[in-house]
Amino acid sequence: MFTKENQKWNRFVISIDEDCKLKDFLIDEMSFSIRSISRMKREKNIFINGKVSKPTAEVKKGDILEIVLDEEGSQFIPQNLEVRCLYNDEDLLIFDKPPFMVVHPTKSHREGTLANHVSYFIDTLDEKFKIRFVNRLDMNTSGIVIVAKNAYAHHKLSKDMEINDISKNYLAIVEGVIEKDRDTIDLPIYRETEDSITRVIDSRGQRAITHYEVLERYKNHTLVKLKIDTGRTHQIRVHLSSISKGIVGDELYGVVDEALIGRQALHACKIEFNQPRSCDRILVESELPEDFIQLIDKLKYL
């Protein structure tokens, strides 16, 4: 569908595969809202075979559709927080979030968040787009976070997550020695009250699936690799606490030991997904942060 030439974060060049109404294509295939389509019409940013067109037009197989996006950027304070960018293309940015960093600004964290750094990074690219996080991590979890540069990429990856076409892998260290080499935890996760921070295993909850494999056993701890098929809040943390004493350093579901590590030992280490336009399979990996490496060294000699 997408031609290889001239693609940009705010420019889509598409070879139409079959006859259809342009408006239907923009909504069903490109996931644009009625509001954004109206704006593109008003600003004359839709072209068919090089000519300005309206959403009411009919497009034929073989027509070249060009869409230009012109949207306001996010209003976050740009800050260079020296967060490593792992991947960058016309649709996506992927960052290696360090521990102790909030992803999105809140009342108590208006600055120093990943969103602040992303705003700074966008300025260095001389691009302008709204920051759309495809996934998020808890403040004390480190690793891979994806940012979509446009609504199309965000919709495509969100949809792929729903059908489990994105492979997300984590590393964690838990209290206790897990006996099984590998297994699947298929237990529903439930939020007992609307203002509750914690989640529990409960039949009233949403189905949650976590696969784990033991990588290394220590005297009183276990290093595990995890792959999740669902993305429930606190899923890995709740599931691991159901088969062990929880993740090391997890103040909600595990055991806090500042002598070992100052946060929960959970790291989003690898993600594999289809690039939204080309559909090429992309693999991105994040190295273990220093505090996680130091924890492993400590456990080897306990």
N, C-alpha and C positions, 0 to 999 in steps of 0.2 A: 504493500500500500504506500509506504513512504519511499520517496526517491532518496538516494544517498547524498545528492548534491544540495548544498545551500541550506541544510537544516540548522536551526539555531534554537536557543531556549525559547524565543518568542516568535519563531517563524516555522510553520509547518508546510512542507511541500509534498503533496499527495497525488498519486495516480489513482483515479477512481476505478474500482474493480467492476462495478455494475451500475446500471441506471437507477437513480433514486432522487428523492427530493433532498435538496441541500440541507434544509433545516433538520430533517430527520437524521441525516448523516452526522451533522454537528452534534446533535443530542445523543443519538444512540451509539455512534462509533467513537466520537471524540469527547463525549461526556461534558460538553459545554452547557452551562445554564442558560435559560431564556434571557436572563439579564445580561450575561456576557455576549450572547449572540446579538441582542439589541444594540449593545455598545459597539460591537464590530461593524454592524450595519451603519450606525450613526457616523462612525469614524472612517467608513469606507475601507475596511481592512480585510475584505474577502474578495479574492480574485479567482476567476475561472478562465483558464487559458490566457492569463495576463490582463483580463478586463475586470474592472470593478463589478461585483455582482451582489445581488440581494439574497438573503436566506430563503426567499420564496422560489428561487430559481431551481430548475431541473438540471441535474448533472448526468452526463452520459459516460458509459464505460470508455476509459482512455483519456477523459478530461484531466487536466492538471489543475488541482485546487491548491491555492496558496492562502494561508491564514496568518495574519500578523497580529500578535498580542501586544497590547500596550496597557499594562496595569501598574497600579501604585505598588511600591515596595512596602515591606513591613516597617513599622515605626519603632524598631528597637534601637537602643543606643549602640552604635558600632564600637566594639572593643577588641583589640588584638590580644587574645588570651592564649595564643600559641598552641591551639588545638590542631593536631595533624589532620590534613585532608587525605583520605585514602583513595578517593575516586572522584572524577569530575568529567561529565560529558554534557551534551546539550539538554538533557532532561534531569540529571541527578547530581547531587553532591553527597559524598559519604564521609563522615568524620569519625575520628577515634576519640570518643569522649573519655576524659580522665575521670577517676573517682572524685567524689565530693563536689561535682558540678551538676547543677540543675539544668535540665534541657530547656525549659520554657520559663520566662519571667513570671514571678508570682508577687503577691503583696510583700512577702518577706525576702524575696530574691529578685529585685528589679534589675540588678546588674550582675555581671560575672557569670551569666548563663551561657549555654551553648548558642542560644539564639542571638545573643549579643556578638559572639564571635562570628557566627555565620553572616550577620549583617556587615561586619568588617570585611570578611572574606569576599562577599559579593561585590563590595566597592572596589576591591583589588582586581576583580575580573571585568570591571566596567560593564556589568550587567544589572538589570533591575527587574526583580520579581518578588512576589509574596513568598515568604518562607512557609513551606508546608512540610511538617515532619511526617514521615511515613511510619516511623516507629519511635518509641520513646523508651528510655531506661530510667530506673530509679536513680536518685541522686548518688547513692553509694555503689551503684553498679557501673562498671567501666565497659568501654567497647563501642561497637558499631552502631551509628545512628544515621539514617538516610533522610535526606532533604530533597523534596521534589521541586523542580524549578517552574513547573506549570501544572494547571489543573488536570491535564490529560495524564501526565506521568503519575500524579498522585492517585488518580482514580484507578489507573491500570494496576499499580502495585498493591493498592488496597484490595482490589478485586482478587488479585493473585494470592494475597494472604488469606482471603476468605476461602479459597478453594485449595489451600495448602500447596501452592505452586512456588512458594518461596521457602528455601531451606535455611533455618536459623539455628546456629549452633552456639553453645555456651560451655564454659568451664566453671566448675565450682568445687570448693573444698568443704566437706561436711564434717560435723562432729560424729564420731562413731565409725566403726568399720562395716561397710556394706558387704554382705556375703555374696550376693548374686553378682556375676560378672556383667550382666546386662539384663534389662527388663523394661517394661512399659508401665507407667503409672497412668491409669485411666480413672480418675476420680473427679467428681463435680466440685466446683469451687463456688462458694456462696458468701454474699455480703449480708450479715445478719441485720444491720440497721443502716439507714441512709447516711448517718454521720460516722459510721464505723470505718476506721482506717484498715483494720486487719480483715483477712478473709479466712474462711474455714472450709473444711471438707464437709459437704452436706448434700444429701440427695435432692434438695430443693435448688441447688445451684446449677450453673452452666457446665456442660461437659468440658473437660480439660484433659489433654493428652501430652504426656512428657515421656520421651524415650531416654534412657541413660545407659552409659557404659562406663565401667570402672577402669580408670587408667593406671592408678597406683594406690596401694594401700599403705598406710603408715601405722604406727602403734595404736593410735586412738582416733585416726582421721582417714578420710578417703577423698582422693581426687577423682572427679567424675566429669565425663563429657556428656552434654545433653543436647537433644534436638526436640523442639516443641512443634506440635501440629496445630496448636491453638494459642491464642495470645491473651489469656485472662490476666487480670491484674494480680501481681505477686504469684503467678502460677508456679514458677520453678521453686520459689521459696516455700510455698505452702506444700507442694508435692514432696520436696526433699525432707521437709520436717515430718512428713507422714511415714517415712521409712528410716529416718535417722533422728538425730537430735537437732537437725537443721544446719544451715550454712554457718560456717565460722564467721563470727562478727555480726550476724544478723540480729539486731535488737528486738525485732518483732517475733521471729519464728525460730531463732537459733540461740547460740550462746555467745555472749560478748566476752572477748578476752583481748584487751588492749595490748597485752604483751606479745600477742601473735600478729594481729592486724587491726588497723583502726577503722575498718568498715567491713561490710559483708563481702566475702570472698566469692564474688560472682562476676564473670567477664563474658561479654558478647564477643566471641572470637572469630566467627565466620558467618558469611551470608552468601547465598547463591540465588540468583533471580534472573528473569528475562528482561533485557533492556526494553523499555516500553515501545520504542519505535522499531528497532531492528529485530527484536525478539532474540538477539544473540544471548547466550547464557553467560552471565557475568559472575565471577567469583571474587569476593573481597575478603581479606583476612586481616585480623588485628593481633599484634603481638601482645603477650602478657605484660601488664604494667609491672613496674619495679616492686611494688609492695606485695604483689601476688607471688612473684619469683622469690622474694625474701621469705614469705610464709612457707613455701614449699621447702626451702633450705632448712628452716627451723624445724619443720615436722620430721625431716629425715633423721634428725639427731635427738629427738625427744625420747 
